[in-house]
Amino acid sequence: MKSIILSLAVLACIVCRPVWAEEASAKRWRDQAEFSFVQTGGNTDVMTLSLKNLLTYRVSQPLSLSWKVEALNSIKSGTQTAERYLTELRGDYQVTQRMYG
């Protein structure tokens, strides 16, 4: 019974593989997120919070757009020691394999 189920699962993967390949190649959106929280104690108490996100959209083969957002906040012994906010919008056009603008 187990071999029949395994055979059917392998057959389904082989049949559906071209559909999955088309979906993967048509994928235009990509999102990367990062979250960091550090809290330490000792002679001084330090707490750092960092958030980052990068959203990329491929308009066509040579053209892609990206939007980056970052936030950083750090507190040391109740006093804010670092605060940074950043946003960046970028467009890339790949002229050749090794050159883009």
C-alpha positions, 0 to 999 in steps of 0.5 A, a space after each residue: 500500500 505504501 509503495 502505491 501511494 509513493 508511486 502516485 505521489 512521484 507521478 503527480 510531481 512529474 505531471 505537475 512539474 511543468 506547471 510549477 516551472 511556469 509559476 516560478 518563471 513568472 514570479 515577478 515579486 520578491 520580498 525579504 524581511 528582517 527583524 532583530 531584537 537584542 536586549 542585554 544587561 550588566 553594568 548598563 542595560 542595552 536594547 536594540 530593535 531593527 526592522 528591514 524590508 526589501 521589496 523587488 518587482 521585475 517589470 521586464 527582463 532587463 528592468 527591475 524596481 526595488 523599495 527598501 525600508 529600514 528602521 533602527 532604535 537603540 536605548 542604553 540605560 533608559 536613554 535613546 542612543 541611536 535612531 535611524 529611519 531610511 527608505 530607498 526607491 531604486 530602478 535597475 536596467 540591465 544593459 548587458 550581462 555585466 553592466 546595469 544602470 
